[in-house]
Amino acid sequence: MSFLGLMRLLESARAFNQKNGITGILLYDNQQFGQIIEGERASIMKVWKRIQEDKRHHRIELLEIREITERAFPDWLLRFYGGETLTKEYPALAEMVGGMDKHSHALMNKMRETER
C-alpha cells in the first residue's frame, strides 16, 4: 500500500469510527494489517462487514470476539502502529504512532507468524 493510500485508509477509518462509536488500534507490519476494535456489537459487526467487503484485502482472519467491561482504547478513534519508518520521512505522522500494549504486541506477533 502506498503512503497516500495508507493515509486515506486512516482518515476514512477514523471518520467511520467516530460516526459509529468505535475505538481501537490499527497495526501495520510488512504489508499486513491487524486491528483491535472496540464498541457496541452492532457497530463492530458493521466494521467487520466493511473489512470483509474491502477489495484491498487478500486474506482476512478473525482472531477473537469477546465481551469487555471497559475499553482499553477509550480515547482513540483509531491509533496507528507500525509506521516508525513513515514518521522518519513524514514527521507530522508521529502523533499517530506510539508504543504498543501487550495485546497489541501479541497481535503483531500473530501477524508475523502468518508470514512464515
N, C-alpha and C positions, 0 to 999 in steps of 0.2 A: 504494500500500500504506500502510495506517495505521501509526502508530508502534507500536502494540501488535502488529499483525501482523508488523512487521519484527523486533521483539524476540522474538516466538515463533519466527519463522523462524531467527534466530540461535541461540537456545537449542536448538532441535531439531537444527540442523545441527552444532552443537558436540558434542552428545551422540552423534550418529551417527558423526561423525568420530573421536571418542575411541574408540568401540567398534570401529571398523574400521581404526584406524591411519592415518588420513588427516590431512594438514596442508594449509594453504593460506590463501588470502585471498578475501574476497567484496567486490566493488566495486559501488557503488550510485551511479547518477547519473541524475537526471531520470526516475525510474520504470523504469530499466533496470538489470539486474544483469549482472555478469561475474564469472567465477571462475577462479582458478588453483588447481588441485587436485593434490596430490602423494600418492603412496602406491603400494602394490603394484597391478599391473594389474587383478587381480580386484576389488580394493576400489574402484578408480577406475571400473570398469565398473558396479559396483553403484551408485555415486553417479550416474553418467551415466544409468542406467535410472531412478533415483529422480527425477532432474531432468526427464527426458522425460515421466514419468507424472504429474507435478505439474500439476494443472489450472489453477494460477495463472499458468502460463507461456503466452504467446501466440505467441512466436516464439523458437525455440531454434536456435543455430548453434554447431557445434563448430569452433573455430578451429585447434586443433592437439593432437595426441597425440604425445609423444616420450619416449624413454627418457632418464633422467637418472642421473648418477653420484652426485649428492648433492642433498639437498633444500635449496631456497632458504629455506623457512619451517619448519625442523625443530621449533621450539618452539611453533608456533601451531596449535591445533586448528582455529581459524578466526579470521582477523583481518578486521575490517570497515573499509572505507574509503568515504569519500563522505558521512559523516554529520556534517560540520562544523556544519551548521545545527542538527542534532539536539543536538549537545553544548552549544550555547549555551543551549538550552531545558532540557536534561537533563544537567547536568554529570557525573553518575555514568557516563555513556557515554564519557567522554573516554579512558579506558584502552582502549577498543575501536577507537578511531580514531587513525590515525597517518599519517606521511609515506610516500609510495609509492616503490618502487624503479622502475628503468627499465622492467622488464617490465610492472609494474602500470600505469604511465603509458601504455605502448603499448596495453594492453588497454582502458583508459579512453578513449583517443583513438579506438580502433576502434569502441567503443560509441557515441561521439558522432557519428562518421561515418555510422553506420547510421540516425541520426535524420533526416538530410538527405534 
